């Protein structure tokens, strides 16, 4: 058994928090002792408590924070974890300093975004001093960290996974009946998701008002702008914005095609869930997405920020249902082969055990 303290500083629920939550629950079911330090008002805190994971309140508003360092020192002395793991970067420096006064045997950073590291001495120190391993969820992020000057020997890739049993009832789902096809998306509506290009693409698809409906699930600062764009293009009748949803399984069942036009991406859980739901995927060729979606086999990849290419890909799948069905089936098979939750948990567990047995 390994004792863990995971630290997350976000007050919102995004892919990184969902991916951490599944890791926490999976490791706990494997018999490990799991503690979580995060803002008490965060959705992650409520979810963790629901799984009987011990949550320690922690607020960090600045990377250089004496109160946060002292708070982490107090938590570490009580919990006495073997592994201290950071899910977000803001807590790394405070946690590393605090660990100097405790019996932590390994420090791990989970890196889930492809953004380049800042070119500063502070950032280099943060990602090197006292850090034993950086776990990325795609090879694209691993390569980016190498470009940023970190040693590949300290970086390991563990792909995200899904609990296939949650999607089994949809694995043989096939659309029946007539009417418009549903093009769906589930994402935090931030600029890097490129959802404005999806709105632009919709306006370029022939006879779109009779053939398609678009359902964009999520919330974020880009939502008002997206709604404005839909109104400006007179597409209100075919766009639906359900807002943030804690349970998205019913939406995946409604979808016929899943689209994610990201400008930058790590390894999106939403694409994994779409593939597990036997949906064909249209997505940008960026970040870790090509490690998930095989172009022409499990979906179609297009250049980022290219509304015309996005429109052509959606139009192609809408007009070729047999090809779309085949891609959905191959996507489901690919998840079963390479992106299971069991594999994610075991790979993470093995890395952490190796740190303790050095």
ABEGO torsion letter per residue (X at the ends): XBBBBBBBABABBBAAAAAAAAAAAAAAAAGBBBBBBBBAABAAAAAAAAAGBBBBBBBBABABBAAAAAAAAAAAAAAGBABBBBABAAAAAAAAAAAAABABABBBBBBABABBBBBBAAAAAAAABGBABBBBABAAAAAAAAAAGBBAAABBBBBBBBBAAAAAAAAABBBBEBEBBBBBBBBBBBAAAGAAAAAAAAAABBGAAAABBBBBBEBEAAAAAAAAAAAAAGAAAABBBAEBBABAAAAAAABABBBBABABBBBBAAAAAAAAAGBBBBBBBBEAAAAABBBGAAEBBBBBGBAAAAAAAAAAAAABAAAAAAAAAAAAAAAAAABBAAAAAAAAAAAAAAAAAX
